[in-house]
Each structure stands twice: as structure tokens, then as C-alpha cells.
Amino acid sequence: MLPSPEGTERKRGYAVRVEEIHFNHDVISASGDALNIRRNGGGLPIHAPEWRFGQSPQPAAYARNAISGMVTIKVLLRGGPPNGKLRIRAIDAYLPPATPGGCIGWILSLIAAIVHALVGNVLGDAGAKTVQLDANGDSSLETFELIHHKLAVASVGARTTEWVWQARVLRLFARWREFDRTSHRIFTLIDVPRGPWEQDASFNNLQLPWADALEKACTWAVGAADADAAAARITRAVNTRSNQSYTPATVFGFDPPYQLTSYMTHLDGGAPFVLNCTDCANAVTTFANLLGCDLWEGRFFNMVTRKFLTLNGNSNNAGDWVSWNWGYHEICWLSAIGVTQPVYDGCLQLDMDDNYADNVHVAQHPIKMNFGQNAPGDYRFRLIESGTGNLENIPRRRTVA
């Protein structure tokens, strides 16, 4: 039986609503659904349903390289026609803005499409299916296939999917009618997060990816199409935060755990704070690996440095080009520690100008540079003026708290 066409029923189309939406409905696999995550370091893991009627929605995260085959969600409906059947689907709520004609209109439309691709719907639509309702007008937990989704090709981002839920009766030429709208915060990562992050959801695991850290990592690395680009953007972001400066002493933890909660609180608080090379290495590894990169932290010892651009330094300010006599320096390494391995350093920028006697400096972030030995393009050559710079082959990924 169709509902009354008056009042709320006219607006909604049918007296049916979305009760629950489950994105992470298989905690063992990430090939066809969302990852196991938690809200932050102090809360609890986020369990499906991430969207529940009348409650604040929870975010979901997908790993692009893990996606294979069909991607699905599970949905519970309530309040439909008792013992009835309905065709149900969800479509993208986005409507392109009206633009003038001609070249200007084409450019504005293109900009709107790019913005929507970066921050809008990545889940596509929930394909239509026939749903059987019980005597109370409620459904079972129904599986819907996501169609037109971009999860298998998505760049890094924190996006919002807004769905219009529609229903129609099983009758020839029946029209689709809107009955509900839902909004979802979706993180897209390059791959399943690596250490210190885990996917073991069997207990209250503090090392499940944190949604508040995902928000920050996806903002810093937005648009990154692969792990190299993601690690590069994270390294630059860690190095250039405006309210930070360098100190020789470790602030957020040399021994595990890395105090990630405290670091993010300082970042977001706006007040000036200090950190050292270990703190920067922890931040780069932790946020980059959250996106599916493969970085490790590692130290080398005993050096006098050439002039480099200090943390959050201004390359045009001569006073920001400094040198240190360091007992050790800690950076990030791709896959393993070794002289032939690429490195990332979020603590400083190197001087790539070949004349070290003058005041001309060419700043460069150390991003996927070979550690090397004595070649002019090597990280070691550009950083160390004298000293051994011997490596400590103890790779670290500090757990977070």
C-alpha cells in the first residue's frame, strides 16, 4: 500500500527510512569494504554501522590498492509498507552549479568537477535492488553493490559522500521517489596502513588507524596518486608547520609510544612549540604509513653539518640557515636502512648550492634522496661537512598513544 500523499509522506515519497549503513562489514578483508579504524587515541574503535538513524555519523576509510572486485555496503531500512517490496537505490546528491555559457562557463564547470573529484563523492551510487519488508515494514540487513565508485583509482583525500535514497514500487513505469538523505565522511588511502598501524580488530587495539590522524594526513597529502607522492607531501607538511621550531631534545617520545595525541594537540592549538629530528621522523613515518607508505625511522651518528634550513625556516632569512654538531640525527628511510636507500627528512631542508663559502642557498626538501656517501646529489654529501655519519641499522616504527 502506498502511503498518504499528504504532509511528510509527500516530501519523503514513502514512509520508509534508512536505519543503518555498514561500510566496514568484513573486518578480515579490505578488498570490498572499508578498513578497521578508530576515532582517536582516546576513544574506541569505530564499528559498523558507521551511519545510524538519529546518531552522529562515523567516518570510513578505504585502501585503494586493496580494492578488488565488487565493493558493497549493508543497509537496514525501517518503516516501509508492511510485507511489501520496494526497489531501493542511492544516488549522488551533487548537482553541478549553474554556469554561464561560453568559455567562462566551461572553465567554471571544469573547476567545479575537479573540486567535486577532490572533496566530493568517491563511493558512486548504491545500485538498485528489490528489498522485501516484513510485517513491520522493516528490511533485513541488505547488501548493496556500489556502482560508479572511484575507490580503485582514487587519490588520497578526505571526501564527503552525500546520497539521495530513492524507492519505487514494483510496477511498470513507476517513478523513483526520494525518501531519505545521508552524508558520509570517507578517507581514501593509497594502501592498507603499515606499521605502527594495524588492522587487528579482535580487541580494543590502539594501533588501529585514527580517524583524526587520517583527517590530517589526507589533508596534507590530498591528491597524491601514489605512495611516493604521499610520502613527499607528508614530509613537506611536517617540515613547514607555522607554529613549530627546532630543539635538540626529543619532545614527543624516543622510546615507544610516540605521543601522537600530544603532537596533534600542539599542531592544532596554534601556540608555538618545539620538536627535534626524532619527533619529525616519528611524524613523517606515522602519517605517511597511515596512507599506505613504507617508511622506517633510523639514526646515524657523529657529524658536523653543513648549513641547512632549520625547521619551518625561511630560505630568504640568512639566520635560518644553521649548522650543528650532532651526536645523532634521525630520519625516515624507504623500506630499509642503508647507504643505497632513499631517505626523507622532515626536520630540515638541504642547501643544494655548490658554493658553501657564500651566502647563496638553494633550499630543497630531502625527499626520496639516496642517503649515499660522497656523490653531490646524495643526502649525506649535502648534510655532513665532517664526521663519520655512521648508520645505526635499527629500523623503528614507534607505536602511538
ChimeraX attribute file (.defattr): number of C-alpha atoms within 10 A of each C-alpha:
attribute: neighborCount
match mode: 1-to-1
recipient: residues
	/A:1	9
	/A:2	12
	/A:3	13
	/A:4	12
	/A:5	12
	/A:6	9
	/A:7	8
	/A:8	12
	/A:9	15
	/A:10	15
	/A:11	14
	/A:12	19
	/A:13	21
	/A:14	25
	/A:15	19
	/A:16	21
	/A:17	19
	/A:18	20
	/A:19	18
	/A:20	19
	/A:21	24
	/A:22	23
	/A:23	26
	/A:24	26
	/A:25	22
	/A:26	15
	/A:27	17
	/A:28	14
	/A:29	15
	/A:30	24
	/A:31	20
	/A:32	23
	/A:33	28
	/A:34	27
	/A:35	28
	/A:36	28
	/A:37	28
	/A:38	25
	/A:39	18
	/A:40	21
	/A:41	21
	/A:42	11
	/A:43	11
	/A:44	15
	/A:45	22
	/A:46	21
	/A:47	18
	/A:48	20
	/A:49	20
	/A:50	20
	/A:51	23
	/A:52	18
	/A:53	14
	/A:54	8
	/A:55	8
	/A:56	9
	/A:57	16
	/A:58	19
	/A:59	24
	/A:60	26
	/A:61	24
	/A:62	28
	/A:63	25
	/A:64	25
	/A:65	18
	/A:66	19
	/A:67	20
	/A:68	13
	/A:69	9
	/A:70	11
	/A:71	21
	/A:72	22
	/A:73	20
	/A:74	19
	/A:75	20
	/A:76	18
	/A:77	21
	/A:78	19
	/A:79	17
	/A:80	24
	/A:81	21
	/A:82	16
	/A:83	14
	/A:84	19
	/A:85	19
	/A:86	21
	/A:87	17
	/A:88	22
	/A:89	22
	/A:90	22
	/A:91	20
	/A:92	18
	/A:93	16
	/A:94	13
	/A:95	6
	/A:96	11
	/A:97	10
	/A:98	9
	/A:99	13
	/A:100	12
	/A:101	11
	/A:102	8
	/A:103	9
	/A:104	11
	/A:105	13
	/A:106	13
	/A:107	14
	/A:108	16
	/A:109	18
	/A:110	13
	/A:111	12
	/A:112	14
	/A:113	14
	/A:114	12
	/A:115	11
	/A:116	17
	/A:117	17
	/A:118	18
	/A:119	18
	/A:120	21
	/A:121	23
	/A:122	27
	/A:123	24
	/A:124	19
	/A:125	23
	/A:126	24
	/A:127	17
	/A:128	18
	/A:129	15
	/A:130	15
	/A:131	19
	/A:132	18
	/A:133	20
	/A:134	17
	/A:135	11
	/A:136	13
	/A:137	18
	/A:138	23
	/A:139	23
	/A:140	14
	/A:141	16
	/A:142	16
	/A:143	18
	/A:144	19
	/A:145	18
	/A:146	22
	/A:147	16
	/A:148	12
	/A:149	16
	/A:150	16
	/A:151	25
	/A:152	19
	/A:153	14
	/A:154	22
	/A:155	24
	/A:156	28
	/A:157	30
	/A:158	26
	/A:159	24
	/A:160	19
	/A:161	21
	/A:162	22
	/A:163	22
	/A:164	19
	/A:165	23
	/A:166	24
	/A:167	26
	/A:168	20
	/A:169	19
	/A:170	13
	/A:171	9
	/A:172	6
	/A:173	8
	/A:174	10
	/A:175	12
	/A:176	15
	/A:177	18
	/A:178	20
	/A:179	22
	/A:180	19
	/A:181	17
	/A:182	17
	/A:183	16
	/A:184	19
	/A:185	19
	/A:186	26
	/A:187	28
	/A:188	27
	/A:189	34
	/A:190	28
	/A:191	22
	/A:192	25
	/A:193	23
	/A:194	20
	/A:195	23
	/A:196	21
	/A:197	24
	/A:198	17
	/A:199	20
	/A:200	15
	/A:201	19
	/A:202	8
	/A:203	7
	/A:204	12
	/A:205	17
	/A:206	22
	/A:207	21
	/A:208	27
	/A:209	32
	/A:210	23
	/A:211	22
	/A:212	15
	/A:213	19
	/A:214	24
	/A:215	17
	/A:216	16
	/A:217	27
	/A:218	26
	/A:219	18
	/A:220	22
	/A:221	26
	/A:222	22
	/A:223	20
	/A:224	21
	/A:225	17
	/A:226	19
	/A:227	19
	/A:228	15
	/A:229	19
	/A:230	27
	/A:231	27
	/A:232	22
	/A:233	23
	/A:234	27
	/A:235	29
	/A:236	23
	/A:237	19
	/A:238	24
	/A:239	24
	/A:240	17
	/A:241	14
	/A:242	16
	/A:243	15
	/A:244	20
	/A:245	18
	/A:246	19
	/A:247	13
	/A:248	13
	/A:249	14
	/A:250	16
	/A:251	18
	/A:252	22
	/A:253	16
	/A:254	14
	/A:255	11
	/A:256	13
	/A:257	14
	/A:258	23
	/A:259	21
	/A:260	22
	/A:261	17
	/A:262	13
	/A:263	17
	/A:264	14
	/A:265	11
	/A:266	16
	/A:267	17
	/A:268	10
	/A:269	11
	/A:270	12
	/A:271	11
	/A:272	11
	/A:273	16
	/A:274	17
	/A:275	19
	/A:276	20
	/A:277	25
	/A:278	27
	/A:279	26
	/A:280	26
	/A:281	28
	/A:282	28
	/A:283	26
	/A:284	31
	/A:285	30
	/A:286	31
	/A:287	29
	/A:288	29
	/A:289	29
	/A:290	27
	/A:291	32
	/A:292	23
	/A:293	26
	/A:294	22
	/A:295	29
	/A:296	27
	/A:297	29
	/A:298	23
	/A:299	22
	/A:300	18
	/A:301	16
	/A:302	17
	/A:303	20
	/A:304	18
	/A:305	20
	/A:306	19
	/A:307	21
	/A:308	25
	/A:309	26
	/A:310	20
	/A:311	26
	/A:312	22
	/A:313	24
	/A:314	14
	/A:315	19
	/A:316	13
	/A:317	9
	/A:318	13
	/A:319	11
	/A:320	16
	/A:321	23
	/A:322	13
	/A:323	16
	/A:324	13
	/A:325	14
	/A:326	16
	/A:327	12
	/A:328	16
	/A:329	20
	/A:330	21
	/A:331	24
	/A:332	33
	/A:333	28
	/A:334	21
	/A:335	15
	/A:336	19
	/A:337	23
	/A:338	17
	/A:339	16
	/A:340	13
	/A:341	15
	/A:342	22
	/A:343	27
	/A:344	29
	/A:345	28
	/A:346	31
	/A:347	29
	/A:348	27
	/A:349	26
	/A:350	21
	/A:351	22
	/A:352	19
	/A:353	14
	/A:354	12
	/A:355	10
	/A:356	13
	/A:357	6
	/A:358	8
	/A:359	10
	/A:360	15
	/A:361	20
	/A:362	14
	/A:363	19
	/A:364	15
	/A:365	20
	/A:366	26
	/A:367	22
	/A:368	19
	/A:369	19
	/A:370	21
	/A:371	24
	/A:372	18
	/A:373	16
	/A:374	12
	/A:375	12
	/A:376	12
	/A:377	14
	/A:378	19
	/A:379	25
	/A:380	19
	/A:381	17
	/A:382	24
	/A:383	23
	/A:384	23
	/A:385	17
	/A:386	13
	/A:387	14
	/A:388	12
	/A:389	22
	/A:390	13
	/A:391	16
	/A:392	14
	/A:393	13
	/A:394	11
	/A:395	16
	/A:396	20
	/A:397	22
	/A:398	21
	/A:399	18
	/A:400	21
	/A:401	15
